[in-house]
């Protein structure tokens, strides 16, 4: 019978989340696209995307400090 180690199970169930700084970088990319957009709708859409990336980054930072996240992270490195 095939068995997965506990680490393998956690790796499968919890794929690597983007880091907050990666999300903030994506927000900056969206801001650049918005700044260069040729129409207002495109600019608005990319500014909204930038806002959403920043909000997700804030949520990830909060999550990283939550006890359950630290427990899961510690199990992944066992």
C-alpha positions in Angstrom: 0.0 0.0 0.0 1.2 3.5 -0.9 1.6 5.8 2.1 2.2 9.5 2.1 4.3 11.1 4.8 2.7 13.8 7.0 4.8 16.4 5.2 3.7 15.2 1.8 0.0 15.5 2.9 0.5 19.0 4.1 2.4 20.0 1.0 -0.5 18.7 -1.1 -3.2 20.2 0.9 -1.6 23.6 1.6 0.2 24.8 -1.5 2.6 27.6 -1.1 0.8 30.9 -0.6 2.1 34.0 -2.2 4.0 36.1 0.2 2.6 39.5 1.1 5.5 41.2 -0.6 4.8 39.3 -3.8 1.2 40.5 -3.7 2.3 44.1 -3.2 4.6 43.7 -6.2 1.6 42.6 -8.2 -0.4 45.6 -7.0 2.5 47.8 -8.2 2.3 46.1 -11.6 -1.4 46.8 -11.8 -0.8 50.5 -10.9 1.7 50.8 -13.7 -0.7 49.2 -16.2 -3.4 51.6 -15.0 -1.1 54.6 -15.4 -0.4 53.6 -19.0 -4.0 52.6 -19.9 -5.5 54.3 -22.9 -9.0 54.3 -21.6 -10.7 55.0 -18.2 -12.3 51.6 -17.8 -9.0 49.8 -18.2 -7.3 52.2 -15.8 -10.2 51.8 -13.2 -10.1 48.0 -13.5 -6.4 47.8 -12.9 -6.5 50.3 -10.0 -9.2 48.0 -8.5 -7.0 45.0 -9.0 -4.2 46.8 -7.3 -6.4 47.5 -4.3 -7.5 43.9 -4.1 -3.9 42.7 -4.2 -3.0 45.0 -1.3 -6.0 43.9 0.7 -5.0 40.3 0.2 -1.4 41.1 1.3 -2.8 42.6 4.5 -4.9 39.5 5.1 -1.9 37.2 4.5 0.1 39.2 7.0 -2.6 38.9 9.6 -3.0 35.2 8.9 0.7 34.6 9.2 0.5 35.8 12.8 -2.5 33.6 13.7 -1.7 30.6 15.9 -3.3 28.1 13.6 -1.2 29.2 10.7 2.0 28.9 12.7 0.9 25.4 13.8 0.3 24.4 10.2 3.6 25.9 9.1 5.5 24.1 11.8 3.9 20.8 10.8 5.1 21.4 7.2 8.7 21.7 8.3 8.7 18.5 10.5 
